[in-house]
Amino acid sequence: MYVLNDKTIYMLSNYRIILCMINVVLYRPEKPLNTGNIMRTCMAIKAKLHIIGPLSFSLDEKQIKRSGLDYIEDLSMDYYENIEEFYIKNGNVDIYYVTRYSNKVYSNYDFSNPVKDYYFMFGRESTGIPHDILRKNPNKLLRIPMVSNCRSLNLSNCVAIICYEALRQQGYINLATQEEIKGEDFLNKEISYEI
């Protein structure tokens, strides 16, 4: 496990050392609103989005643009016609598969290495990741805990949960941990303007 303290985070951020890239891989997503929300999350955390087709909707649909807002213009994204193309173009990357069939909780994995690329694959809303892929990767399966009679969580929520756990372990390098658009002391300044 990599131990990051404030000094290490400051050095990594200021010296622009090549930091890890979180890669979100969507296997044949079915709902444009979920995909748009995931696009927005990926942009907000500087993650790269990989979408594996074929899709049942267009990436230009109004619903995607509505849920992704104007953030998706700055998104780093690749589209693949099928999973074989994804594996060919990405080579021998280390992929973690998020599934209800895992016995290991996502927070038990170590994602703290700030210079390693992490790939997290999420399956279709209706059927998940193909079971043959899961069987071939038993040590790379992640589970998000939930009550026993629940089959799944919303896909975009799952992406946020997993990605933010990796970012937490890395100390949120290069992410704002205070309000920067309106200013760190915005709430107090707002009061003085109202008086």
C-alpha positions in Angstrom: 0.0 0.0 0.0 1.3 3.5 -0.9 1.1 5.9 2.1 0.3 9.4 1.0 0.7 12.3 3.3 0.1 16.0 2.7 3.7 16.6 1.6 3.7 13.7 -0.9 0.3 14.9 -2.4 1.7 18.4 -2.7 4.8 17.2 -4.4 2.9 14.9 -6.8 0.4 17.7 -7.7 3.0 20.5 -8.2 5.6 18.5 -10.1 3.0 17.2 -12.5 4.3 13.7 -12.2 2.3 11.4 -14.4 -0.4 10.2 -12.1 -2.7 7.2 -12.4 -5.7 7.4 -14.7 -8.9 5.9 -13.5 -10.5 4.2 -16.4 -14.3 3.5 -16.3 -15.3 0.8 -18.7 -19.0 0.4 -19.5 -19.9 -2.9 -21.1 -22.9 -2.3 -23.5 -24.8 0.2 -21.3 -28.5 0.3 -22.0 -29.8 3.6 -20.4 -28.8 7.0 -21.9 -29.4 8.8 -18.6 -27.1 6.5 -16.7 -24.4 6.9 -19.4 -24.8 10.7 -19.3 -24.4 10.8 -15.5 -21.3 8.6 -15.8 -19.9 10.9 -18.4 -20.3 13.8 -16.0 -18.7 11.9 -13.1 -15.7 10.9 -15.3 -15.2 14.5 -16.4 -15.4 15.7 -12.7 -12.7 13.2 -11.6 -10.6 13.3 -14.8 -11.3 9.6 -15.5 -11.2 8.2 -19.0 -14.5 6.6 -20.1 -14.4 3.5 -22.3 -17.8 2.5 -23.8 -18.1 -1.0 -25.3 -20.9 -1.5 -27.9 -23.0 -2.2 -29.6 -25.4 0.2 -28.0 -29.2 0.4 -28.1 -29.1 4.2 -28.2 -27.0 6.9 -29.8 -24.3 8.7 -27.9 -25.8 11.9 -29.4 -29.2 11.5 -27.7 -30.8 14.4 -25.9 -31.0 12.4 -22.7 -27.2 11.9 -22.5 -26.6 15.6 -23.1 -29.2 16.6 -20.5 -27.7 14.4 -17.7 -24.1 15.1 -18.7 -24.7 18.8 -19.0 -22.0 20.8 -20.7 -19.3 18.8 -18.8 -19.1 16.1 -21.4 -17.4 18.5 -23.8 -14.2 18.0 -21.7 -14.6 14.3 -21.3 -11.9 11.8 -22.4 -13.8 8.9 -24.0 -13.2 6.0 -26.4 -15.9 3.9 -28.1 -15.4 0.3 -29.1 -17.6 -1.7 -31.5 -17.2 -4.8 -29.3 -15.3 -6.2 -26.3 -12.7 -7.8 -28.6 -11.8 -4.3 -29.9 -11.5 -3.0 -26.4 -9.1 -5.8 -25.4 -7.0 -5.4 -28.5 -6.7 -1.6 -28.2 -5.9 -1.6 -24.5 -3.5 -4.5 -24.4 -2.7 -6.2 -21.1 -4.2 -3.8 -18.7 -5.2 -4.6 -15.1 -9.1 -4.7 -15.1 -11.3 -5.0 -12.1 -14.8 -6.2 -12.7 -17.7 -4.9 -10.6 -20.3 -7.6 -10.0 -22.8 -8.9 -7.5 -21.1 -12.3 -7.9 -17.9 -11.3 -6.1 -17.2 -12.4 -2.5 -14.7 -9.6 -2.0 -15.8 -6.0 -1.2 -14.3 -3.2 -3.3 -12.9 -1.4 -0.2 -10.7 -4.5 0.6 -8.7 -3.9 -2.6 -5.6 -1.6 -2.7 -6.0 1.2 -5.2 -3.5 3.6 -3.5 -0.7 3.5 -6.1 -0.8 7.1 -7.5 1.1 6.1 -10.7 -0.8 3.0 -11.7 -3.7 3.0 -14.2 -6.8 1.4 -12.8 -9.6 0.0 -15.0 -13.0 -0.7 -13.6 -15.5 -2.5 -15.8 -19.3 -2.2 -15.2 -21.9 -4.4 -16.9 -25.2 -3.8 -18.5 -28.0 -2.6 -16.3 -30.1 -5.7 -17.1 -27.5 -8.5 -17.2 -24.2 -7.2 -15.9 -20.8 -8.4 -17.3 -20.9 -11.6 -19.2 -20.4 -14.5 -16.8 -17.6 -16.1 -18.9 -15.5 -12.9 -18.4 -16.2 -13.1 -14.7 -15.2 -16.7 -14.5 -11.9 -16.0 -16.2 -11.0 -13.3 -13.7 -12.0 -14.6 -10.2 -9.3 -12.6 -8.4 -10.4 -9.3 -10.0 -14.0 -9.2 -9.0 -15.4 -6.4 -6.8 -18.6 -6.3 -4.9 -20.5 -3.4 -3.5 -22.3 -4.5 -0.3 -26.1 -4.3 -0.2 -28.9 -6.2 1.5 -29.3 -9.8 0.5 -32.6 -9.4 -1.3 -31.3 -6.5 -3.6 -30.0 -7.5 -7.0 -28.2 -4.3 -7.9 -27.7 -0.6 -7.5 -28.0 2.1 -10.1 -25.1 1.9 -12.6 -24.1 5.5 -12.3 -24.1 5.2 -8.5 -21.9 2.1 -8.7 -19.4 4.0 -10.9 -19.2 6.9 -8.4 -18.8 4.5 -5.4 -15.9 2.6 -6.9 -14.1 5.6 -8.4 -14.3 7.7 -5.3 -12.9 4.8 -3.2 -9.8 4.7 -5.5 -9.5 8.5 -5.3 -9.9 8.4 -1.5 -7.1 5.9 -1.2 -4.9 8.1 -3.3 -5.6 11.3 -1.3 -7.8 13.0 -4.0 -4.7 14.1 -5.9 -5.5 16.9 -8.3 -9.1 17.2 -7.1 -10.4 20.3 -5.4 -11.1 19.6 -1.7 -12.5 23.1 -1.1 -14.7 25.4 -3.1 -12.6 27.0 -5.8 -15.2 28.4 -8.3 -16.9 30.8 -5.8 -14.0 30.8 -3.3 -13.1 28.9 -0.2 -14.9 31.3 2.2 -18.0 31.7 0.0 -20.6 30.9 2.6 -19.2 33.5 5.1 -18.9 36.2 2.3 -22.4 35.5 1.2 -23.7 36.4 4.7 -21.9 39.7 4.6 -23.5 40.6 1.2 -26.9 39.8 2.6 -26.6 42.2 5.6 
